[in-house]
Amino acid sequence: MSDQHAPGESTPDPSTPAGFYPDAQGQMRFWDGTRWTAHTQAPAPAAPAKKSHTFRNVMLGIIAAFVLLIGGCLALLGGAANEIEKSVEAEQAKDSQPGGPDNPLTIEPGEEFSVLGFDYGAGWSVSEDALGSPEITGLKVTNNRDEKDGAIVEIKFMQGSEVLAVVDCSTEQINVGETTTLDCFSADEMPDSYDRITINDTF
């Protein structure tokens, strides 16, 4: 339509089809094809603006990333916990081996023996030193473990389940395959009698 006028104004082009058209007051007025009528209607509502979901999408992305991060951390913690548990179990198993801290090994003076990859040679002896304490001499150890290590052991003189005297022996760090003599010291008195001697790693 070329012209759209309210009643009383010039009429639209005769070729304009019948229908509602906006008049000068902003109302939708019916044009019957030849003239304006008194029929009006409210203007068609504007199409609602599309809501932006940018904020929602960003928040969902942050939440997803947070969930993945937490999941990853939990997986790492779970893996670390498993490794720690395995390490603890390995140490407990080692401690319970003969000669480990939890399982002293009975030994005979002069005889060779082994404790967890440390091989102790024959020819060592037990005596009483000038101060009346037990003395261990000539006790040598060869490191056949997987890495450089040092011996720190307790040699105990036992009567039944009673510890009568303790001799602490140690070495410097020994390379794999090397042999060295233990340094031993005791502040206890040499017992008059005992029924066995034991050795165990201190740690």
C-alpha positions, 0 to 999 in steps of 0.5 A: 500500500502506498498511503495509509491514512486514518479516516478523514484523510486521503484514502490509500491506493485502491489496489491496497487489499483489505486488512488492518493497517496502522493509522496516524494514532498508531492503532491498527485500523481495518481497510475494507479495500475501498474505505477505512472502517471503525474497526481497530485492534491493538498493534501486534506485539513485538516478538520477544527478545531472545534471552542470552544464555551466555552467563548460564553456559559459562557457569555450566562450563566452570562447573564442568571444569571444577567437577573434572578437576575434583575427579582428577584430584580424587583419582590422583589421591586414590593412586597415591593412597594405593602406592602408600599402602603398598609401600607400608605393606612392603615395609611391614613384610620386611620388618617381619622377615627373620632379622627384621625389627619385628622378628629377631633372628637367633644366631650362634657366635662364630657362625655366618648368617644373613639378614635381608640381603646383608650377609654376615661372615663366620669367625666373629666372637663374643667376650667381656670387655675391660668394663664388664660389658658384652663385646662383639668382635670380628663381625663382618657384613657384605652388602648384597642388597639392591642399593648402597646401605648401612647396617644398624642392628641390635644384638641381644643376650636373652634369657627366655623372653627377657633381654639381659643385655643389648649391643648396638652395632653399625656400619657406614654406608656400604656399596653393593658387593662391599664388605666391612666390619661392624662397630659395636658398643654396649653400656650393659653388663655382660650377663652371667648366663643366657640361653640365646643371642639374637640380632635384628635390624634397628629400623 
